[in-house]
Amino acid sequence: MAMRRLGRYGSCLQAAALGGHTDIVHILLDKGADVNAAGGEYGSSLQAAAQGGHTEIVCILLDEGAYVNVSRGRYWSSLQAAAEGGHTEIVCILLDKGADVNAAGGYLGTSLQAAVQGGHIEIVRILLDMGADVNAAGRGYGSSLQAAAQGGYTEIFRILLDKGADGTDVNAAGGEYGGSLQAAAQGGHTEIVRILLDKGADVNAERGGYRSSLQAAAEWGHTEIVCILLDKGADVNAAGGFFGNSLQAAAQGGYTEIVHIVLDKGTDVNAAGGQYGSSLQAAAKGGHRDINQS
């Protein structure tokens, strides 16, 4: 009996695997379902089972010859899917079966970055012990360090720094936030911001969606971080990014205290650029009349 490949799940076997329907998985395999059929959102039945946390089905599929290192689907690998989901036992099973700890691809980049993004500290430790590259680049967050910084996972952040020792690049560029400092600033994670600056993070690095760490902190109203960055020499007139500059970012959000802080530091109130053209227009757009009257 030929098993059709269809829709979101690619195959009936993948659909059953994702749903955790062990009896149906057995029936389909007994009827000749291809354990390595490709397609669908998860790429393979093994990746679907791994993402769903269905340990018994993962073992069944592996016993039936499922390829552990197939690179495709939403998570790129079954190991990355299990890591992102926080499924520690499945991570260990896949590694025991020879899963490549540094396989790269997909939005999250690597299994280590997937585990970090989910805040799964035990899996992070396991992957590092198995030789995961702490400096491997990814797409969404650029690096595992950046993922930890944006999520505010201070303990994981310290583990990554300790594992990399002096080899961990706190200024590694890439990803949505451009770097770890901008990610931490955007997320409002003061302790991580301080650690990065102490480790030599460039306070004026120009990259990422916010263009600067100062603009990221200003846009989200993180006053303490704004002050820390300015004390470390952040350029109050750095231009670029969605809002054009930090003053416009703060004005748009209605953060009066930050507006006064950056004005006191000498920011140009008439600087043009950004989505709203000027800080006055940004404040007006947000309905912040008090800022326009400041």
N, C-alpha and C positions, 0 to 999 in steps of 0.2 A: 504493500500500500504506500503510495507516494504521499509525503507530507507537504502540503502547500506552504509556501512562504508568503506571508501576508502582513499588510498594515503596520501599525506601530510596533508590534512585537516581532516582526520578521518571520516567526514560525509559531505553530501551536506549542511546541516544546518551550520556546522562550517565554511565552505568555504564562504557561503553567509554572515554569521555574520562578518567574518574578512574583507570582501570586503565592508561592509556597505550597502548591498543590502536589504533594509527594505522590499520592496514588495515581494521579493523572500523568505525572512524569514517567512513572513505571509503565503505565499502559502505552503511552506514546513510544517509549523506547522499545517495548516488546513488539510493537507494530512496525518497527523499522525507522523511527524518527532519526534524522541525522543530528548527532550530538554536537557537531561543529558547524551546523548551518549558519550562514552569515546573513546579517540584515537587521532591520528594525532599530529602535532607539538605543538598545543596549548592545548591539553588535553580535552577541552570542548568548546562548542559554546560560553559559557559565557566568558571564558578567551580570546577567539579570538576577541570577540566584545569589551571587555575591553581594550585589547592591541591596537586595532585599533582606539579607541576613539569614538566608535559609541554609544552615550548615549541612543538614542531611542531604539536601538536593545537590549542593556543591560536591559532596563526597560521591554521590551517585554518578554525577556527570563526569567527574574525574576518573572514577573506576571504569566508566564506559569509553574513556579515551578523549575526553574534552581537552583541547589545547589550552594550556595554562597561560601562554604568552601571546595569544592573538591580540593584535593591535587594531582596534576599531571600536565603534560605538561611542555613546555619550561620554563614557569615562576612559576610553582608550584601552584600558586593560582591566581585567577582573580584580587585580590587586588594588588598583586605584579606586575601583568601585567599592570594594570592601573597606578600604582605608577611609574614604569619605563618609561612609555610613557608620563608622565606629565599630565594625564587626571584628573584634580582636581575634576570636577563634578562627574565623575564616581567613584572616590575614596570615595567621601562622600556618594553616593548612596549605594555602597557596605557596607560601615561601618554602615549605617543606617539599612541595612538588616542583620546585625550581622556578617559581615566578621571578622575573627580572625586577629587582628592587629599584632600578634606575630607569625603567622604561619610561620614555617621555612622549607626551602627546595629550591632546584634549585641552579643554579650557583650564583645568587645574594643573596641567603640566606634568606632574609626577605624583607618585603615591605619597611621598613625604609631604608635598605641598597640600594634597587632598586631606591628609590626616591633620595637618596643622590648621587648615582652614576650618575644619570641624571641631577643633579644640580637643582632639583625642590624644591625650598625653601618653598613654600606655602604648598606643600604636606608633606614635612618634619615636619613642624609645626603642621599640622593636626594630623599626625600619633603620634607624641610625646604627643600631648594633649589627644589622645585616649589611651595612656598608652604603646606605643611602647617601647621596651627594648633597651636603647641606647647602651648597652654592649653586645647585642646578637651576637654570632659568625656566620660568613658566610663562604662560600667557596672561591669565587673569591678574595674578598678583606679582608677577615678575620673579619672585623668589619665595622660598619658604619663610625667610625672615620677614619679608614684607607682609605675608599672609598672617603671621603671628602678630605683627605690629598693628595691622588694621583691626584684627579681632580682639586686641587687648589681652592676649594670652601671655601674660608676663612670665609665668613659669616655663612655658614652651619656648618663649623668646630667649630666656636665659640658657635653656638646654641647647638650643641651636648655636648660640654664641660660644658656649663652653665646648661643644663638639667640634666647632670649627677653629676654636682658639684664635690665634692671630690671623688665620686664613679666612675667617668669615668677613665678607665684604659688606660693611654697613652702608656703603654708598652704591651698591649694585643698582643699576638702572633697569627699568622695564616695568611692564604691567600698567594697570589702570592708574595707579597713583605715582608712577615714576620712580619711587624709591620708598624705603622703609620709613624714613622720617616723615614724609608727606602722608603716608598711610596712617601712622600713629597720630599725627596732628589732626587729620580729618576725623579720626575716631575718638579723639578726646582722651587719649591714653597718656596721661602726664608722666607716669613713671617710665614708660617705654621711651617717650621723647627724651627724658633726662639721660637714660642709659645710652641711647644712640648718640646724643651730643657728647657725652663723656667718652664714647668710643671713636669720636672723630667724624660723625656724620656732617656733611656739608649743609649748613643752614641756608645757603643761598642757591642750592641746586635748582636749576630751571628745567622742569620736565613734568610730565604727567598732566592729568586733567585740570589740576588747580594751578599748574605752572610753578607754584612755590609752596613750601610748607606753611608759611605765614598766611597766605591767602586761604589755604585749606582750613586752618584753625579759625581764621576770621569769619569765613562763610558759615561755619557751624557754631559760632558763638563760644569758642573755648578760650575764655579770657586769660586764664592762667598760662596756657600754652603760648598764646600770643605774647605775653610778657616774657616768658622764658626765651622764646625765639628772638625777640628784640634785644634782650640782654646779651644774647650770644652773637649779635651782629646781623640779624636778618635785615635785608634791605627793604625799608618800608615803602619804597617807590618801585619795587620790582614789577614790571609790566608783563602782561600776557595772561593766558588762560581764559576761562569762560567769563569771569567778571572784570578782567582787565587789570585790576590791582586789588590790594587788600582792603583799601578804604571802600571801594565799591562793593566788595563782597560783604563787609560788615554792614554797610548802609542798607543793602538789599534785604538782609536778614533782620534789620531793626535792632542791632546790637549797639546801643548808644555808648556803653562803656568802652567797647573796642574802638568805635569811631573816635572818641575823645583821645584814647591812648595813641592811635596811629597819627592823629592830627598833632598831638603834642610832640611826637617824634619827627615831625616835619614832612609828613606826606603831602603831596600836591593835591589840593582840594579840587583843582580844575583839570586834573589829568583826564584825557579822553581815551576811550577804548572800551572793550568788553561788550557784553550783551546789551547793556543799557546806555552805553555811550558816555555816561558820567555818573559820579556818585550821587549827585542831586537827583538825577533821573531814576537811579536805582532805588533810592529812598522813596521817591514819589510812587514808583511802580508798586512798591511793597506797602504803601499806605502809611509810611512812617513820617508823619508831619513833624514830629518832635526833632527828628534828625535834621530835616531841612531847616529848622529854626535854630539849630545849635550854633 
